[in-house]
Structure formats: structure tokens, C-alpha cells
Amino acid sequence: MGYATPERTALLKDGTLTFTNGTTMPFTGAQAMLKTISAWDGLSLIYILRYEDITPLVAHVVNHMPHNTARARMSWDALISPDGRFFDFTVNTAAGRTRFHLLRNLLRDDYRREKARTEDDMLDILRLYESHGLLAMTAGAASMRAYTEGRIPRYRRRFPQLDKETALSLRSAYIGGYMQAKPGEYGPCLDVDCNSMYPYVLANMPMPYDMPEHYEGEYEQDDDMPLHVDVITFRATLKEDGYPILVDGSRMMSRADRLVDTKGYVTRALTDVDQRLLEENYDVRIYRHEHGWKFRASRGLFTWFVDEWGDMKRHSAGHARQMAKLVMNALVGKMASLPRDVCMLPKSDDGVTLDYEPGDGRERQGLEYLPVPLFVNANARRLLLDMLRANAGRVIHANTDGAILEGLEPPEGVKLDPGELGAWKTIPYERATVLGLNEYQAEREDGRIDLIMSGMSFEKPIPWESYKHGSVVKDMFGQSITL
């Protein structure tokens, strides 16, 4: 099993299809467009900027053709999340298959930052991905293509599909990156960031593989299966100098909801790495080790992947550098993505207006293997907390792979190198204002402003006098936002 190579790739913008070979054609009415794509043979990929640009075609297709998940001729399929997020619409004809993807799902934050890029720019990016065989639905899917190189059976021998019950149980051990914020206005400070932390952990620390072995009770040392995840019943209270790593599971595992006290006994799944962090940061009383899973481990499963794409990142610029960075970083998230059992399907009674209904509940086969993201996440958390502890008292903001420290003194306890994988780089700031988690604005020594606002995009910095709680500002789309 491999990946199909598209016969044609195009960008849909302002009612025109522009193909990567330079040819263009108008994206006409729904009926005429269906007739056009019905003549295309093989696989065709069309990247869109807005789902609304193809909804007339979607309404026409779903009204005139049956839904089918097995790529039957003259049928369609769709992937739209229960919360309405569009991923894919596929039209299967007698001659071939045409798939519509949203460009921002492939480019992620790079798309939002460069929303004003030209059409030629976007086509250059598609040509770049095309030349590397990485045209896919999402950044994670592109990264998985780069890692598997189309050899899915070999990948599945190393990282087998876990049964649903085990996967869901292990997912409770996925804590997420550590975050903290100390709101306020600050003078000189230092941004400290780990170079490609997740890829570094993938390549340099033991990673699990193969089918886990379940056991009851407490883990017993097994040199053949040294990594383990344990379900433990315990109570914990944060130490005076501890960092709250535990997530409040009652709040949908928001990374912001960290526990300082479990207020009684709780039962949680924790990797062996997080169990050590738990003991370091909390006063813990264990009631019982319930059960767990142990894994084989290897350091070499991802080394070639990180070396190859890391080398491209170091020696490239512009779009190629951004692609290499995204390919390296997106793999962990892709391996953590459990396939959706239920999605929304479009429907139309008149071929013009669209409505949506839950799909048939079928299970989609993915390429997830949650144990790897669990241990990447845990080891990355270990690295960050070691740095924070070495610089305690200076931290004003921290998030997953970096922090902002008050003052300009070099950080303690880490190796500084702007390019080395796993080393740390610094950016001095003249001043910074922290509003909350992933919400800060900081001015560099050359006058440039770094504005980080989680889930929001701005074309320019916010005036300092307006960057405070309660201020109303406009984002890059003209929407009013209350800080």
C-alpha cells in the first residue's frame, strides 16, 4: 500500500482554478464543474482557501450522487468534523477521483501568518510539496507520508494498531505541554526556546514500538520492555517549589487547568517519566497500582527522519525551510490523532442549499500509535521543567518548548546554540507584557514586536497602551476582540 500520485493539482482562488503546471480554467457553475471533473482521469487535488467556495458544487453533487466510503464510481465522500471543520470532499467519477482540501490545513500557522501572500506564492508552495510527494489533506498527513515513504505495512509492523479500549485508556496519560504565565508588565527579558524539541526527543530518547503487553498491579523491571504506562490511584499536593503537571480531567483536559491538589484520591494513567515528575513536584501518597502496559524501546526509529528533514531546514530558506520545519514537527501530532468514528455529512434536498447530518458511525483506519506521542510529550516536559527549575524565580511565561525569563542573564542549566537540535536559543527583549497563557507582546532590541495571542491573528502589533485586559482591538479579519 502506498500513496497515489495526483495527475493534476490546482489552487482555487477568486473563481479560477490555477494548476501547478501553469494552466488555468474558470471554476464555473456546479453542473458544468461536475461535468468537467468527470472527464479527469486518475487523482486530482484541488486546494481551496474557503469551504464556501465549493459549497454550490457540494450541494449539487450530494443531491445527484450517492454517498459511498469505498470509492465506488459515481459517488462522493466527505470528512467534516462534528464541530463543522472541513477537511475533505471527494467526488468519484467513472474516470477518476477529485479531492478538495483546505490549504490552511496543510500549511497550519504558516497560512495564517501569510494570509496576504500572492497566488503565485501559494502555487510555489504547492509545487514544492508536489515535488516531494507531500501533497496531503493536513500537515500531519504530509509528515506521515514523509516518514513512511509510502511503506505502510512496514510502518504498521513497528507501530501496530491498538485496540480501541487500550488506545482510549492510554489517551488519558496524554497530559499535553506544560504552560504557565505570570501576568504583568516587564522590562528587559529573555526568550529561551529549545530548537525542535519534539524532533530532538524523537531522535535521541528511547521510543516505544510494537504491541504493548498488559499487566495487573505494579510494573516489574523488564529490560526487554523498559517503558511503561501505569494506571495508579493516588492523592497528591503540590510542593512549595513544585510545578503543577497534573491536568484537571474534569475540564476536558485543558492545559490551563493544572492541579495543585487532587483533593482526595484520583485514578490516572501516567508514563514512567511523568511518574518521576509527579514525585519530584508533589507530595504523593499511592493507594494502589491498578494495572499498566509495558513497551519495547528503541532510539533509532526516527533518527533518519529527523536528520534528513532537519538538514533540509538548516540549509534551506523561505518556503522550503518552513515545509521542513512543519514536516518534522507534525509527525508527533499525527501519531496522536485517533480517527474520528463519527463525522458530519453534507446533504441537499434541492441541489442548492446545504444541510448536515451525522455520518454512519463507521470506523476510519488511521496511522496513529499513541505510545510514541505519550513518551515524546513526557520527555519534552521533563526537559522544559529542568530548565524552569534551573531558572526558578525568573520565569514569567512558559509553553511546551520554551519560556520567557525576566532579565537578560543567560539561562542556567542548558546548552546555548542557535542551530543545534535540542540546544536552546535566546532572543533578548527590551520589554514585554504578559496577559495570560499564550498571550503576550514583546519588543525586540531592533524594535520588532512579537505578538502571541492564542487562536487569534493580527496583521500588526497592538499599541502598548491598548495591550491590556478589557481593551477592544480588531484582528486581521476585522473582528472585534476583547483582550
TAQUIJO-V27770 format. One record per helix or strand of 3 or more residues. SS is the DSSP state (H for helix, E for strand). FROM is the first residue (numbers start at 1). LEN is the number of residues. If there is no record, write none. Layout:
BEGIN
<<SS | FROM | LEN> <SS | FROM | LEN>>
END
This chain:
BEGIN
<<E | 8 | 6> <E | 16 | 4> <E | 24 | 3> <H | 30 | 9> <E | 42 | 7> <H | 51 | 3> <H | 55 | 10> <E | 75 | 6> <E | 86 | 7> <E | 96 | 7> <H | 103 | 5> <H | 109 | 5> <H | 119 | 13> <H | 139 | 10> <H | 152 | 7> <H | 164 | 8> <E | 179 | 3> <E | 184 | 3> <E | 189 | 6> <H | 197 | 8> <E | 207 | 10> <E | 227 | 12> <H | 249 | 3> <E | 266 | 6> <H | 272 | 10> <E | 282 | 17> <H | 303 | 13> <H | 318 | 19> <E | 344 | 4> <E | 355 | 4> <H | 370 | 21> <E | 395 | 5> <E | 402 | 5> <E | 424 | 13> <E | 439 | 6> <E | 449 | 5> <H | 464 | 3> <E | 472 | 3> <E | 480 | 3>>
END
